[in-house]
């Protein structure tokens, strides 16, 4: 289960509508080249949709506008004007100065499974440690690899010392901690999800070996796949 300190850290990250916008503004300001006109313009482009999504009546909105204005050494009225004219958060340009609806990115079956498994490991780190130590980058997607590497060293308290400059990792780990609160974390479920990721790894290896015409490797991996498939089937019957 999550440690008491983890819960406090989690609440700090996700409590309230203002917290996430404030974090994203800090990231934009931290990454921006505030010494150049182009850099300050880029910051305005980044924070405009974020602040617009908050709404001007939101608690903390005025403070964030002033913060941006102070860091960019400009008037708050200019920042407010840019916020009001900003595209909706998540909208993308079509190259002609117009914005389109945001693209909804759906998870692949592998990403869905790996996130469920990592959340279970967070929920029950005593059992999850063995799973995390056995997982490799070949088991997970490119998007899941950073989370796996982080959890190898922070499974018992995944929110501690998260690098705030890495917004993608912070967002993913926070999502996994939220999922850990509701994801069933039985040892059997963890093992089954691991086996299914292992099955995908073997199938990828077989495909690569066949393309390389390495039939010895292909035959060996096919034998491992047959044994694993049988074990998964038996686990399904037992459950």
C-alpha positions in Angstrom: 0.0 0.0 0.0 1.0 3.6 -0.4 3.0 5.2 2.4 1.5 8.1 4.3 4.0 10.5 2.8 3.0 9.3 -0.7 -0.6 10.2 -0.1 0.4 13.7 1.0 2.6 14.2 -2.0 -0.1 12.9 -4.3 -2.6 15.4 -2.8 -0.1 18.2 -3.4 0.1 17.3 -7.1 -3.5 16.8 -7.9 -5.5 18.7 -5.3 -7.5 21.5 -6.8 -8.0 22.8 -10.4 -5.3 25.5 -10.0 -2.5 23.1 -9.0 -2.0 21.5 -12.5 -2.1 24.8 -14.4 0.4 26.3 -11.9 2.7 23.4 -12.5 2.4 23.7 -16.3 3.1 27.4 -16.1 6.2 26.7 -14.0 7.4 24.2 -16.5 7.0 26.6 -19.4 8.8 29.4 -17.5 11.5 27.0 -16.5 12.2 25.8 -20.0 11.7 29.1 -21.8 14.5 31.3 -23.0 13.4 34.4 -21.2 16.3 36.4 -22.4 15.2 36.5 -26.0 12.1 37.9 -27.7 11.4 34.6 -29.4 11.8 32.7 -26.2 9.3 34.9 -24.3 6.9 34.6 -27.2 7.1 30.9 -27.0 6.3 31.0 -23.3 3.2 33.1 -24.0 2.1 30.5 -26.6 2.6 27.7 -24.1 0.9 29.3 -21.1 -2.0 31.0 -23.0 -4.1 27.9 -23.5 -3.4 26.7 -20.0 -4.6 29.9 -18.3 -7.5 30.3 -20.7 -8.7 26.8 -19.7 -8.6 27.8 -16.0 -11.1 30.7 -16.6 -10.5 34.2 -15.4 -12.7 33.7 -12.3 -10.7 30.7 -11.1 -8.9 31.0 -7.8 -5.2 31.8 -8.5 -5.7 33.0 -12.1 -4.7 36.6 -11.4 -1.6 35.4 -9.5 -0.5 33.3 -12.3 -1.0 36.1 -14.8 1.1 38.4 -12.7 3.7 35.7 -12.3 4.1 35.3 -16.0 4.1 39.0 -16.5 6.9 39.5 -13.9 9.0 36.7 -15.3 8.6 38.0 -18.9 9.2 41.6 -17.7 6.0 42.8 -19.3 2.6 44.2 -18.4 -0.1 41.9 -16.9 -2.6 43.4 -19.3 -0.5 42.1 -22.3 -0.4 38.6 -20.8 -4.2 38.7 -20.2 -4.8 39.8 -23.8 -2.7 36.9 -25.1 -4.6 34.5 -22.8 -8.0 35.6 -24.1 -6.9 35.2 -27.7 -5.2 31.9 -27.1 -6.6 28.7 -28.7 -8.4 26.2 -26.5 -6.0 24.0 -24.5 -5.0 20.9 -26.5 -6.0 22.4 -29.9 -3.4 22.1 -32.7 -2.6 24.3 -35.6 -3.4 23.1 -39.1 -0.5 25.1 -40.5 -2.6 27.9 -41.8 -3.0 29.8 -38.5 -6.2 28.0 -37.7 -6.8 25.5 -34.9 -8.4 22.1 -35.1 -10.0 19.9 -32.5 -7.5 18.2 -30.2 -6.4 14.7 -31.2 -7.5 12.1 -28.7 -4.6 9.7 -28.3 -5.8 6.2 -27.3 -3.6 3.7 -25.6 -2.5 0.5 -27.3 -3.4 -2.8 -25.7 0.2 -3.2 -24.5 0.1 0.3 -23.0 -3.2 -0.4 -21.2 -1.9 -3.7 -19.8 1.5 -2.3 -18.7 -0.1 0.6 -16.9 -2.5 -1.7 -15.1 0.4 -3.9 -14.1 2.6 -1.0 -12.9 -0.4 0.4 -10.9 -0.8 -3.0 -9.2 2.9 -3.0 -8.3 2.5 0.4 -6.7 -0.6 -0.8 -4.8 1.2 -3.8 -3.3 5.0 -3.1 -3.5 5.8 -6.1 -1.4 4.7 -8.4 -4.3 5.2 -5.8 -7.0 8.9 -5.5 -6.4 9.5 -9.0 -7.9 7.5 -8.0 -11.0 9.2 -4.7 -11.5 12.6 -6.3 -11.2 11.7 -8.9 -13.9 10.3 -6.4 -16.4 12.6 -5.1 -19.1 12.2 -2.4 -21.7 11.3 -5.3 -24.1 8.2 -5.9 -22.1 6.8 -2.4 -22.2 6.1 0.3 -24.8 8.5 3.3 -25.4 6.0 5.4 -23.5 6.0 3.1 -20.5 9.8 2.6 -20.2 10.4 5.9 -18.3 7.8 4.9 -15.7 9.3 1.4 -15.3 12.8 2.9 -14.8 11.5 5.3 -12.2 9.6 2.7 -10.3 12.6 0.4 -10.0 14.1 2.9 -7.6 10.9 4.5 -6.2 8.3 1.7 -6.0 7.6 2.2 -2.3 7.1 6.0 -2.7 6.7 6.8 -6.4 5.7 10.4 -5.9 8.8 11.3 -3.8 11.4 13.5 -5.6 9.7 13.4 -8.9 11.5 15.7 -11.3 9.1 18.6 -11.8 10.9 19.6 -15.0 9.9 16.3 -16.5 6.2 16.9 -17.0 5.5 13.7 -19.0 7.0 11.5 -16.3 5.3 13.4 -13.5 1.9 13.1 -15.3 2.3 9.3 -15.9 3.5 8.5 -12.4 0.6 10.5 -10.9 -1.8 8.7 -13.2 -0.4 5.3 -12.0 -0.7 6.3 -8.4 -4.4 7.3 -9.0 -5.0 3.9 -10.7 -3.2 2.1 -7.9 -6.0 3.3 -5.5 -8.6 1.3 -7.5 -6.7 -1.4 -9.4 -7.2 -4.9 -7.9 -3.7 -5.9 -6.8 -3.7 -9.7 -6.3 -0.6 -11.7 -6.9 -2.4 -13.8 -9.5 -3.5 -10.7 -11.5 0.0 -9.3 -11.5 1.5 -12.6 -12.7 -1.1 -13.0 -15.4 -0.5 -9.4 -16.7 3.3 -10.1 -16.6 2.8 -13.3 -18.6 0.8 -11.5 -21.2 3.5 -8.9 -21.6 6.0 -11.7 -21.8 4.0 -13.4 -24.5 4.0 -10.1 -26.5 7.8 -9.9 -26.0 8.2 -13.5 -27.3 6.0 -12.8 -30.3 8.0 -9.7 -31.2 11.2 -11.7 -30.9 9.9 -14.4 -33.1 8.9 -11.9 -35.8 12.3 -10.2 -35.7 14.1 -13.6 -35.9 12.0 -14.7 -38.9 12.7 -11.4 -40.7 16.5 -12.0 -40.0 16.1 -15.6 -41.1 17.5 -16.7 -37.8 15.5 -19.9 -37.6 17.3 -21.3 -34.5 16.2 -18.3 -32.4 12.8 -18.4 -33.9 12.4 -22.1 -33.0 13.6 -21.5 -29.5 11.3 -18.6 -28.9 8.4 -20.5 -30.4 8.9 -23.3 -27.9 9.0 -20.8 -25.0 5.8 -19.2 -26.4 4.0 -22.6 -26.5 4.9 -23.3 -22.8 3.8 -19.8 -21.8 0.5 -20.0 -23.7 -0.3 -23.3 -22.0 0.5 -21.7 -18.6 -1.7 -18.7 -19.3 -4.5 -21.0 -20.4 -4.3 -23.0 -17.2 -4.3 -19.8 -15.1 -7.4 -18.7 -16.8 -9.1 -22.0 -16.0 -8.0 -21.9 -12.4 -9.4 -18.4 -12.0 
